[in-house]
């Protein structure tokens, strides 16, 4: 598979928390955590499991920084 996204972070699935329709999938990426909200159906289709290697694919046109 080829992607247009340039921000692809490989990591290990740490946690999968399913809700009514949406799951929060957390990856360990080189010691940092990245969490994605995806559908429960996507979790099933990808056969995601804790401990599995997966990729966070980030496609965003804007990144904002804030401070107090």
Secondary structure, DSSP 8 states (H G I E B T S, - for coil): ---S-SEEEEEEEEEEEE-SSEEEEEEEETTEEEEEEEEHHHHHHHT--TT-EEEEEE--S-------
